[in-house]
Amino acid sequence: MPDPGRLRIAIPEVLAAAATTGHPDGVLLTLAAVDLPAPAAGPPDFVLVLDRLQDPGNLGTLLRTALAAGVDQVWLSEGADPLQPKVLRASSGAALALPLVRMAATDLPGRLAAARERGVQLVAAVVPEAGGAAQPYWELDWRRPTALLLGNEGAGLAPELARLADRRVTIPHSPAVESLNVAAAAALLLLERPRQAHGRPGA
């Protein structure tokens, strides 16, 4: 039961001015940043790493899928603000339930290297034509401690981050399209882990 002392009644004009939607539901929540989830101590088991993702709708969709897939932490290298209204709406509140770690792009390689030293496999998602040792995503053992690296909508994953990866995975698809939307691709990749938890790679 919410603390009655923290509830406030507002007239419709005040709600309309404070809300960012065209037709607000009539309830608003303010949440202090210190009340948001914090990353647990120790090496993470499943991390989503987003390199300079720009589109708030994509970011919100990704966060919602990440929560559904059991992601422990989300590391955001610059890009869209995960707490802006468009992201919060697209995530259906998942942005408030996930430990989010924001950092400068220059800080991400060091954090990834430290995670790898602690036993976390670094997995870069690439387009099918990228070449190299990319494997279909379902052949990877996602049950290991894993950090999935996804690039931004235009340039993809930064080359220096791709070079850090232990594994490169791809989603085979028709050459009629150059690449998949990052949020659509992430749904397949992230949900492969819980699928494998009930079977085995390639099953």
Summary of the structure (lengths in Angstrom):
residues: 203
radius of gyration: 18.7
end to end distance: 45.1
largest distance: 60.1
contacts: 565
relative contact order: 0.17
helix: 38%
strand: 16%
